[in-house]
Amino acid sequence: MRLLFLGTGGYHPNERRHTACLMLPEIGVILDAGSSFFRVSSHLMTTELDVFLTHAHLDHIQGLTYFIVPMLKGDVASCRVHANRETIASVKEHLFSEPLFPVIPPFQFLPLEDRVSVANGAATLTHCPLVHPGGSLGFKLESGGKSLAYITDTTVDGSYTEFIRGVDVLVHECYFPDEYSEWAAKTGHSHTSPVALLAREAGVGRLFLTHIDPQRSDDDPIGLATARAIFPETYLAEDLSEIDF
């Protein structure tokens, strides 16, 4: 199965990275809808989409407003947006308030269930709570004996280690390098070493770091060598990169 990193930045876009969005085009699954969501229409392989939102912060939902044209053109027959009830209410009330965005795309908003079957049963998605200001969710997708975990907007605290244990691919936020660990704690985000230690402890296959501080657009914003010294199979995700798992 193919995973596309459509957006790998946090907070706001910069010249190198748009904000959070992952896509599995073969099964029509999208994780978060940040500013990179405009890229979805170029990678469609299904006429139905399932979008899963981790939380309602703008850098994870703003792209929903971009999708009215593909839906009205008929490129996508249906788009289901899954999130907890609080996130759905925030999206409807605030993002799609009439003064802000007067025409809501024809999404089907669905409160997130404990276990969601997608792509006609070809994959299942489960979730767990994460600690972050305003709350967030971690997702795990399982299909054909393979597994992917997506953990964003949280500080590593050990509470979700068992949830991600043994996954083939862990996509985890790493907003800061280690020298800004104090800011990670203050803002509810993660820094390099704890994420790599978590990947090692949980026995995951590969670790991809994402949700990078937009003030950093250089080639090594998080100290990749530091992470690889702890967990060698660590990679820095880049916009429009893709992997198979």
C-alpha positions in Angstrom: 0.0 0.0 0.0 1.2 3.5 -0.8 1.4 6.4 1.7 1.7 9.9 0.4 3.0 12.7 2.6 1.0 15.6 1.2 1.9 18.0 4.0 4.6 17.6 6.7 4.7 21.0 8.4 3.0 22.3 11.5 1.2 25.6 12.4 1.5 27.4 9.0 2.9 26.6 5.6 6.3 27.7 4.5 8.1 27.5 1.1 9.1 23.9 1.8 6.2 22.4 3.7 2.4 22.7 3.8 0.5 21.6 7.0 -0.7 18.2 7.9 -2.2 15.7 5.5 -1.4 12.1 4.7 -3.2 10.1 1.9 -3.5 6.4 1.1 -4.9 6.8 -2.5 -5.6 3.1 -3.2 -8.1 2.9 -0.4 -9.3 6.6 -0.4 -8.2 7.3 3.2 -6.9 10.7 4.3 -5.5 11.6 7.7 -6.0 15.3 8.6 -6.8 18.1 6.2 -4.3 20.9 6.5 -3.2 23.4 3.9 -1.8 20.6 1.7 -5.3 19.2 1.2 -5.5 21.0 -2.1 -3.1 18.2 -3.4 -5.6 15.4 -2.8 -7.4 16.0 -6.1 -4.2 15.3 -8.1 -3.8 11.8 -6.5 -7.4 10.4 -6.5 -7.7 6.7 -7.2 -11.2 6.2 -5.7 -14.5 8.1 -6.1 -15.2 7.8 -2.3 -13.0 9.3 0.4 -12.8 8.8 4.2 -11.1 11.8 5.9 -10.1 11.3 9.6 -9.3 14.4 11.7 -7.1 14.2 14.7 -8.4 17.5 16.2 -9.8 20.9 15.2 -6.7 23.1 15.2 -6.6 25.1 11.9 -3.4 23.6 10.6 -5.3 20.2 10.5 -8.7 21.2 9.1 -8.4 24.3 6.9 -8.0 22.3 3.8 -11.6 21.1 4.0 -12.6 24.4 2.6 -10.6 23.7 -0.6 -12.6 20.6 -1.6 -15.8 22.1 -2.9 -14.6 22.3 -6.5 -13.6 18.6 -6.9 -16.9 17.5 -5.3 -19.1 19.8 -7.4 -17.2 18.6 -10.5 -18.0 15.0 -9.6 -14.4 13.9 -9.2 -15.5 12.5 -5.9 -18.9 11.0 -5.4 -18.8 11.1 -1.6 -16.5 12.3 1.2 -17.0 11.1 4.7 -15.3 13.2 7.4 -14.7 11.2 10.7 -13.9 13.0 13.9 -15.0 13.2 17.5 -18.2 15.2 18.2 -16.3 18.2 19.5 -14.2 18.5 16.4 -17.2 18.1 14.1 -19.0 20.8 15.9 -16.1 23.1 15.7 -15.6 22.5 12.0 -19.3 23.2 11.3 -19.7 26.1 13.6 -16.5 28.0 13.0 -14.7 26.8 9.8 -17.9 26.8 7.8 -19.6 29.7 9.5 -21.4 31.7 6.8 -19.4 34.9 7.2 -16.1 32.9 6.9 -17.0 30.4 4.2 -20.6 30.5 3.0 -20.9 27.3 1.0 -20.2 24.0 2.8 -19.0 21.2 0.6 -21.4 18.2 0.6 -19.4 16.3 3.2 -21.0 13.5 5.4 -19.8 14.2 8.9 -19.6 11.0 11.1 -18.8 10.8 14.8 -15.8 8.7 15.2 -16.4 5.1 16.2 -14.0 2.9 18.2 -13.2 0.9 15.1 -14.0 2.1 11.6 -14.0 -0.2 8.5 -13.0 1.5 5.2 -12.6 0.6 1.6 -15.3 -2.1 1.7 -13.6 -3.7 4.7 -10.1 -3.7 3.1 -8.8 -1.7 6.1 -9.7 -0.8 9.7 -8.9 2.3 11.7 -8.7 2.6 15.5 -7.8 5.6 17.6 -6.5 6.6 21.0 -6.5 9.9 23.0 -3.4 12.1 23.1 -2.4 14.8 25.4 -2.5 18.2 23.7 -4.1 21.6 24.4 -7.7 21.2 23.2 -7.1 17.4 22.8 -6.0 15.3 19.9 -6.3 11.7 18.6 -3.8 9.1 17.4 -4.8 6.8 14.6 -3.8 3.2 13.6 -4.7 1.8 10.2 -4.4 -2.0 9.6 -4.8 -3.6 6.2 -3.6 -6.9 4.7 -1.4 -7.7 7.7 0.4 -4.3 7.5 -0.1 -1.4 10.0 0.5 2.3 10.1 0.2 4.6 13.2 -0.2 8.4 12.9 0.6 10.4 16.0 0.5 14.1 15.8 0.2 17.1 18.2 1.3 15.6 21.5 4.2 15.3 23.8 5.7 11.8 24.2 4.4 10.5 27.5 4.2 6.8 27.2 0.4 6.6 27.3 0.1 5.4 23.8 3.1 3.1 23.6 1.0 -0.1 23.5 -1.4 1.4 20.9 1.5 1.8 18.4 3.5 -1.3 19.5 4.9 -3.3 16.5 3.4 -1.2 13.7 5.3 -1.4 10.4 5.3 2.4 10.0 5.0 5.1 12.7 4.4 8.7 11.5 5.1 10.9 14.5 5.2 14.6 15.0 8.6 16.1 15.8 8.0 19.9 15.9 11.3 20.7 17.7 14.9 19.5 17.9 16.2 18.6 21.4 17.6 22.0 22.2 14.0 23.3 22.3 12.7 20.6 24.6 11.3 23.3 26.9 9.2 24.7 24.2 7.9 21.2 23.3 6.6 20.8 26.8 5.0 24.3 26.9 3.2 23.9 23.6 2.1 20.2 23.7 4.5 19.0 21.0 7.4 16.6 20.7 11.2 16.8 20.2 13.6 14.5 18.7 15.1 12.1 21.3 11.9 11.1 23.1 10.2 10.3 19.7 13.1 8.0 18.7 13.2 6.4 22.1 9.4 5.7 21.8 9.9 4.1 18.4 12.6 1.8 19.8 10.6 1.0 22.9 7.4 0.2 20.9 9.4 -2.0 18.4 8.1 -0.3 15.3 9.5 -1.0 11.8 10.2 2.5 10.5 9.8 6.0 11.9 8.9 9.1 9.8 9.1 12.5 11.5 6.6 15.1 10.5 4.7 18.3 11.7 8.0 20.2 11.5 8.4 23.8 12.9 7.7 26.1 10.0 10.4 28.5 11.1 12.8 25.8 9.9 13.0 25.1 6.2 16.5 23.7 6.2 17.5 20.1 5.3 17.8 19.0 8.9 15.4 20.8 11.2 15.2 18.2 13.9 18.6 16.6 14.3 18.2 13.5 12.2 21.6 12.0 13.4 20.4 12.3 17.0 17.3 10.3 16.2 19.1 7.7 14.2 21.7 7.1 17.0 18.7 5.9 19.0 16.5 4.4 16.3 18.4 3.9 13.0 15.2 3.4 10.9 14.3 7.1 11.3 13.4 9.3 8.3 12.4 12.9 7.8 9.1 13.1 5.9 9.0 15.7 3.1 6.0 17.1 1.2 5.0 14.9 -1.8 7.3 12.0 -0.7 5.8 8.6 -0.7 6.5 5.2 0.8 5.2 1.6 0.4 4.3 -0.4 3.5 
